């Protein structure tokens, strides 16, 4: 388990890498430059992140954290599981497309497994939570919360995972310039309806 100072150092490294990426893309996230700007030795950086792709995944994970925070503050209000899931995926898409090179790195990390990552599971779990919770309760009413982890062998969960896979493909097409945001949303809506009809 990391100490508080180790967590702070890791956070500083990730924030430094993100700042470099925002200025110059993933190419600007050179390990030596990140170490220098974060005020850590290069060897220390490699202890936290054995490869550049590990560091990229950490930066993309921060973006996913922001999406999850946004969803907890402003949950999707659609009546259907499909509508709520598409809302989440489009928020994630817009967030990632603010820095297309990071979005590209996310797709590569998920498709080619260039780094050990739980991003695919996190995205699917997030969709599962949003899809299965039902519409928002009226103001003042309590939201029921199921603290149990999802059953990843449940056919309904597998269908949610399939929607996450469709999203990764659509994100790839968006990055290639073969789709725009409106087309991505429409295609996700078409895919989500039958997949999540029984969530």
C-alpha positions in Angstrom: 0.0 0.0 0.0 1.3 3.4 -1.0 2.1 6.1 1.6 0.4 9.5 1.4 3.7 11.0 0.0 3.9 8.3 -2.6 0.3 8.9 -3.7 1.0 12.7 -3.9 4.1 12.0 -6.0 2.2 9.7 -8.3 -0.6 12.3 -8.7 2.0 15.0 -9.4 3.6 12.8 -12.1 0.2 12.1 -13.8 -0.8 15.8 -13.7 2.5 16.8 -15.2 2.1 14.2 -17.9 -1.4 15.4 -18.6 -0.2 19.0 -18.9 2.5 18.1 -21.3 0.0 16.1 -23.4 -2.4 19.0 -23.5 0.3 21.2 -24.9 2.0 18.8 -27.3 0.0 15.6 -27.5 1.2 12.2 -26.4 4.5 12.7 -28.2 5.3 15.5 -25.7 4.9 13.0 -22.8 8.6 12.0 -23.0 9.5 10.2 -19.8 12.6 12.3 -19.1 10.6 15.5 -19.6 7.8 14.3 -17.3 10.4 13.3 -14.6 12.1 16.7 -14.8 8.9 18.8 -14.6 7.4 16.6 -11.9 10.6 17.0 -9.8 11.4 13.2 -9.6 14.3 11.1 -10.7 13.8 9.2 -13.9 14.3 5.9 -12.0 11.5 6.9 -9.6 9.2 7.7 -12.6 9.9 4.2 -14.0 9.1 2.6 -10.6 5.6 4.2 -10.8 5.1 3.8 -14.6 7.3 1.1 -16.2 6.5 2.3 -19.7 5.1 5.4 -21.4 1.9 3.6 -22.2 1.4 2.9 -18.5 1.7 6.6 -17.9 -0.7 7.4 -20.8 -3.2 4.9 -19.3 -2.9 6.7 -15.9 -3.6 10.1 -17.6 -6.7 8.6 -19.5 -7.9 7.1 -16.2 -7.9 10.6 -14.7 -10.3 11.6 -17.5 -12.5 8.6 -16.7 -12.4 9.8 -13.0 -13.7 13.2 -14.2 -16.5 11.5 -16.1 -17.5 9.4 -13.1 -17.5 12.6 -10.9 -19.7 14.4 -13.4 -22.1 11.5 -13.5 -22.4 11.3 -9.7 -23.0 15.1 -9.6 -25.4 15.1 -12.6 -26.7 11.6 -13.2 -28.3 10.8 -16.5 -32.1 11.3 -16.4 -33.3 9.2 -19.3 -36.1 6.8 -18.5 -34.4 3.8 -20.3 -31.2 2.0 -19.5 -30.1 2.5 -23.1 -30.7 6.3 -22.9 -28.7 6.5 -19.7 -25.8 4.4 -21.1 -25.6 6.5 -24.3 -25.6 9.7 -22.2 -22.6 8.4 -20.2 -20.7 7.2 -23.4 -21.2 10.6 -25.1 -20.0 12.5 -22.1 -16.9 10.2 -22.1 -16.5 10.7 -25.8 -16.6 14.5 -25.6 -14.2 14.5 -22.7 -11.7 12.3 -24.5 -12.0 14.3 -27.7 -10.7 17.4 -26.0 -7.4 15.7 -26.4 -7.6 13.3 -29.4 -4.2 11.8 -28.9 -5.2 10.6 -25.4 -8.3 9.1 -26.9 -6.2 7.3 -29.4 -4.0 6.1 -26.7 -7.0 4.8 -24.8 -8.2 2.9 -27.8 -4.8 1.4 -28.4 -4.5 0.4 -24.7 -7.9 -1.4 -24.9 -7.5 -3.0 -28.3 -3.8 -3.9 -28.3 -3.2 -4.3 -24.5 0.0 -2.3 -24.7 -0.3 -1.8 -20.9 -2.0 -3.7 -18.1 -5.2 -1.8 -17.7 -8.6 -2.2 -16.0 -10.1 0.6 -18.1 -12.4 -1.7 -20.1 -13.8 -3.2 -16.9 -14.2 0.2 -15.3 -16.1 1.6 -18.3 -18.3 -1.5 -18.4 -18.9 -1.4 -14.6 -19.8 2.3 -14.9 -22.3 1.6 -17.7 -23.8 -1.3 -15.7 -24.3 0.9 -12.6 -26.0 3.6 -14.7 -28.0 1.3 -16.8 -29.5 -0.8 -14.0 -30.3 1.9 -11.4 -33.6 3.0 -13.0 -34.8 6.5 -13.6 -33.9 9.3 -11.1 -36.2 9.3 -8.0 -38.3 12.4 -7.3 -36.6 15.3 -5.5 -36.2 14.4 -1.8 -36.6 10.6 -2.4 -33.8 8.3 -1.5 -31.8 6.6 -4.3 -31.3 2.9 -3.6 -27.8 1.7 -4.0 -26.6 -1.8 -4.4 -23.1 -2.0 -3.0 -22.4 -5.4 -4.5 -20.0 -5.8 -7.5 -21.8 -6.8 -10.7 -21.8 -10.5 -11.7 -19.6 -10.3 -14.8 -21.0 -13.7 -16.0 -24.6 -12.4 -16.0 -25.9 -12.2 -19.6 -27.2 -8.7 -19.0 -23.7 -7.6 -17.9 -22.2 -9.2 -21.0 -24.6 -7.2 -23.2 -23.5 -4.0 -21.4 -19.9 -5.0 -22.1 -20.8 -5.5 -25.8 -22.1 -1.9 -25.9 -18.8 -0.7 -24.4 -17.0 -2.6 -27.3 -19.3 -0.9 -29.8 -18.3 2.5 -28.2 -14.6 1.7 -28.5 -15.1 1.0 -32.3 -17.1 4.2 -32.7 -14.4 6.2 -30.9 -11.9 4.7 -33.3 -14.0 5.7 -36.3 -14.3 9.2 -34.8 -10.6 9.5 -34.4 -10.0 8.4 -38.0 -12.4 11.1 -39.2 -15.0 8.6 -40.5 -17.7 9.7 -38.0 -18.8 12.9 -36.4 -20.2 13.2 -32.8 -23.8 13.1 -34.1 -23.2 9.9 -36.1 -21.5 8.3 -33.1 -24.5 9.1 -30.9 -27.0 7.8 -33.4 -25.1 4.6 -33.8 -24.7 4.1 -30.1 -28.5 4.7 -29.6 -29.3 2.0 -32.3 -26.9 -0.5 -30.7 -28.0 0.3 -27.1 -31.7 -0.3 -27.5 -31.7 -4.0 -28.2 -28.6 -4.7 -26.0 -30.0 -3.0 -22.9 -33.7 -3.6 -23.4 -33.9 -6.0 -20.4 -31.5 -4.2 -18.0 
